[in-house]
Amino acid sequence: MQLRRIAIETVNSAYSEVMSNDKRYIVPKFQRDYSWDLEQWEALWQDIQSISDDRMQHFMGYMILQEDPDDMKVFSIIDGQQRLTTLSIVILAALSRLRHLIDSGNDIERNTTRMDLFRKRYFGVKDPVTLRDFPKLELNRINNRYFQDLSSDRDVDDRRSMRDSNRRIEKALEYFKKRFDSLESGERVAEILEYISGGLVFTLVKVKDSLNAYTVFETLNARGLRLSVSDLLRNYLLSTLDADDDGSEEAFDRFDVLWEEIIQELGETGFSEFIRRHRSMTKKIVRMKDLFRHLRNDIDRKDKVFPYLEDIKEYAPIFAALHSHNDDLWGRWGADRESELRDLVKSINLLNIKMPLGVMMAGLDRMDIEQYIKLMKKVIDFSVRYIVICGKSPSPLEDLYNEMAMNITNENVDLRHSILSLKDVYPTDDEFKNGFSNKTYPQKSRRRASFFLRKIEGYLSGSEPPEDITLEHVLPYSPSVEWQEYFGVSDYSNAIDRLGNLALLPESQNLAQESFEEKKKVLKASPYEINQKIASYPKWDMDTLIKHQRWLADQANTVWRISQLS
């Protein structure tokens, strides 16, 4: 089988080599604006100082470059523009210091020579044929004019209308100027710049075309390097919008507004997970590592960009709300439903239920709220049985939830039909009860233990205990010698964290090392049936604990049972 070769060249280059031989670097106009701030500036300056102190080169990471097919000295920066831009700002700060020394009469001739050498090395390229001057580094459509004005010592336009990212460039320049302020000689300034030139090393990844460029970009992202999925997708969509270099400023501005609204809606939630689950509502689900490749195939023309953005904008607030029970979205259906919805979302996040998010996004968009609440309950019940208690492999669920999401999106919103697709993998009652009978919850998992006991109590007594209820260990967490001997010295360490060893009490009724007989008096008087059940046992030992947890498992099997799947 004949395979297409990926045309990729990698080379390690010091910063001086990156900027040598009349090379030019262009940030595509659709790339994100300059975004570094104080944290990154300080880290870079520390790296520069470490070169001076340790006399050792510092690795600056990967830079992905796409060669211009018409000029082998011109490269588009696919990744690395923040670092390259900031280094240029550092050089501008050094030039500003040299200019100050010259204006102060300090070694005027030699400092002028230094300034001219560094400006030519880092900022200007003269075409030997046309004799036209070009900048070595061109930024995107938002930052380039301001950056070129700074680089050429031209006056900056009205600062009142300055974009935030240009203000960030301005602040970066002021930050690095202060780093050079203490240098009293041009020789010392030049020495720092030489450390930068030879001491900062990049691995340049050079590719021939955009397909190779974004393949590398995506792969490095999967390896956990400095790239983000949101940047990756944003850059691709904008490059598609700018196909044939005819993207309009109005289209780019519209894109920026939509994109910012989407990012703000998602907040701290996982962007890549949202994109993957969103896609699963209409297409076969793919692995995260393959997601971008499939998105490229889905959105292969510029006329598909804005419909896609509008669609993910519609679902982004739903995805975000599914990660926060406090989200305002859950108040839309009135007070009667609000409390129930918030409680369900709280359960989803406590139990870390992720796979059905595509189903739940599609359901909220397509179902009436009564059906949707039933869907959420069934999803939680199934997740408790399959993942949380029985610990079964999640692999079969991806395709099943994918099918459910696509059916709901395509208006096949019959809840019973959707749930029945899970029948073949639904754990039996015996499987569930066996899993529940052996469940343990160490202290770091107490919120889940509380969840199970409160839900079971709500089923038994009709009134669910408050969330701030305390979990009381019947066998104390750090049992006294007397308790160890009473319970069984060989058994107690294996019993403390079992779910059956926990009762529900207000914080004011902490019984600590009290004997079982004393605890029984308090538990018997409790309004909770779980406590009264514990109080009905004549002795508290391992056999009793196992018996009690099996009783809890019987109750739990009813609470988290889906009748049409049993």
Secondary structure, DSSP 8 states (H G I E B T S, - for coil): -------EEEEEEEHHHHT-TT-EEE--TTS------HHHHHHHHHHHHHHHHH---EEEEEEEEEEETTEEEEEEEEE-HHHHHHHHHHHHHHHHHHHHHHHTTSSHHHHHHHHHHHHHHHTEEE-TTT--EEESEE--TTTHHHHHHHHTT-----GGG--HHHHHHHHHHHHHHHHHTT--SHHHHHHHHHHHHHHEEEEEEEESSHHHHHHHHHHHHHTT-S--HHHHHHHHHHHHHTGGG---HHHHHHHHHHHHHHHHHHTTS-HHHHHHHHHTTTS----GGGHHHHHHHHS-SGGGHHHHHHHHHHHHHHHHHTT-TT-GGGGTT-HHHHHHHHHHHHHHHHTT--TTHHHHHHHHHHS-HHHHHHHHHHHHHHHIIIIIIT---SHHHHHHHHHHHHHHHTT---HHHHHHTTGGG---HHHHHHHHHT-B--GGGHHHHHHHHHHHHHHHHS----TT-EEEESS-SS--HHHHHHH-TTTHHHHTTBGGGEEEE-GGG--TT--HHHHHHHHHTSS-HHHHHHHT-S--SHHHHHHHHHHHHHHHHHHT--GGG-
